[in-house]
Amino acid sequence: PSPTAARLTIVQVTDVYTLENFPRLKTLLHDVRTTNPATISMLTGDFLAPYLLSSIDKGHGMMRMINETPIDYLTWGNHEADIDHKEVCGHVRGYRGKWLNSNMLDHEAMDAQQEYDVVEVASADGTQTRRVGLVACLSDDPALYANFKAPGAFGGARIDDVDAKLAEWYERLTGPEFGCDLVIPITHQYIPEDTRTCASMRDRGPMGSPAFPVMIGGHDPDVFSDEIDGCWVLKAGSDAKHAMIIDI
């Protein structure tokens, strides 16, 4: 890459229900960071459940492995609601990275999660710095949470509309308050919902361009990489058998 280019690398895995592949992931992250120190890693939901070990240890083994790998960012998946929310909130507070969520609010661990993050990336020659905003949204599909007894999933948390929340954060992060050059949404929803999200943001970017050139997702078990309404939707598939490596 050109020395004047500010380059961010993202390594993503999602929906991990086994500890088996974390050693390979740790090696991969070491190698990628050797190539580009401006590398961040993320696990985009569904890792505490429905993992068999978590039914015994309430997620402690998984969280220890995530911290030791380490993974820089975690986002909520719907299956994190399968474990007692007070237990999960303890994991949020014990996590050494950044736990992102922009649309699940009013729950016990709000003090420990972040609604957004901004990553600054400098070019090798120091001539420019770019700002990349990260936001994360969990599916608001009520069918996913219909079987939970009162007060409901995640201890009764409010889960706002994904598309409306992403539009709100796009305007904020690209505006004068934050001055981001790019916003990357992280979603945990199925492909039909991602397709709807891409359509809703298709013309919101500069001069009618798509607001998001790339969207990173989870929830689907298979590897997915396709362009939808000008936005590349990327999902690594389950169990960290594969990882998405995204250079921006």
Beta strands, then each sheet from edge to edge (+ up, - down):
strand 1: 9-13
strand 2: 39-43
strand 3: 73-75
strand 4: 98-100
strand 5: 104-105
strand 6: 113-114
strand 7: 117-122
strand 8: 129-138
strand 9: 158-159
strand 10: 182-188
strand 11: 214-218
strand 12: 223-228
strand 13: 231-236
strand 14: 244-247
sheet 1: 6+ 4+ 3+ 2+ 1+ 14-
sheet 2: 5+ 9-
sheet 3: 7+ 8- 10- 11- 13- 12+
end
